[in-house]
Amino acid sequence: MTAGRVVAASILDEVESGRRLDVAWEASGAPLSPERAWIRALAYGTVRLRGRIDHVLSRFSARPLEALDPPVRTALRMGAFQILGMGGVPDYAAVSQSVEQVKRTRSRAAAGLVNAVLRQVAQAPGGRSAFPDPETDLEGYLTTWGSHPGWIVRRWLRAFGPEGARALVEANNREPDVFLRPVGTNAGDAAAVLGARGLCADGAEDRRDGDRWIRLRRGANPAEALELVSGVIQDPAASLVVEYASPEPGSLVADLCAAPGGKALALSGIAGRVVAADISPRRLARVAEGWRGLSGHGCAPGRLWPVVADARFPPVRTAGTVLVDAPCSGTGTLRRHPDGRWRVTPEDIAAIAGVQRALLEGAASAVPRGGLLVYATCTLEPEENWSQVESFLARHPGFRVEPGARARAFVDGRGCLVVLPHESGFDGAFAARLRRVR
């Protein structure tokens, strides 16, 4: 079994046991492997297209996939993805390597099943003809070929309509771009440095609505880019939240859910002073690590103080801007975190909304008259976005929505920031900028 497949299998075994894909990826050592891009394509692609893969596998397996041992499911899914989604892998190699993979586990007796099923997958006619017709069964098509859980598909059909839901599902199944936002350095100079090393896609910057991002070449190692230029790896949707927040230069910002730190670092470049709080010491360490990275380039802007704290009980008495980048269901980032579509449940949304409400209540206590409370999520679900804000405003009539002067292209009729993956090409994001007027 090749070394790259061994690592990919170990990552998928961790995900099968309940670990987050991005955490399993980092823990595996794959980011340092010379086969980094290939391993990532295999591991992330298998998770991303699990619904499509399972639909195909179910045609040829006499036993339901749920009834198989986890190592057998992993071997079948990896093998099927190599056949269906990785054109550079010969079918015979995908089959033989998957058989060898299952032989190395406690479920080695299933090697014959894996061999038989994957041979049938390789020999079956390809294309979409084996899937529900989107013209007559759009929900079935989006759950199988589109590889999204039925409950999410039904929600999005109601919220975005047939065309919008289909576009959103298709956007989620494309490999996301990786962006670097320069901090404390000229974006044009940073793009030139990265382009000279072959790390910058097309050697170009992406400029929209007053902000700049540098799109990295597909397969480029973000860690290598950060060694060359000062900045943060951050999707433009997260950058737009920072732009939308628009804290006053020289003011104090309290970022109460700061980890992993991209927004806190970017805010320090605007406001100059940031208290970066998070309830998790382990995750807060990533904020400090990012700050040290900027300092190593001599470009750390302003000042930043990492603090372990519960956002319900802010570690500051008052701050000019208080940001609650709330934990959420993350349905706006399913292309970047494809395991989220299989991990989150409908029941989670109501539970998370309760947590968000408590965080907003705590954060509001640190906002003085004239100050700003910025609530942000990376979900598309209304219970966690506008409904959450509307409920807060009903309880706190002293606040009102007040959009800033930036990121106007993404501000809706209510004055909130709304970024949709299928319309922007970025991750999904929502933010409400609330001014305390009394």
Disulfide bonds with the S-S distance in Angstrom:
none
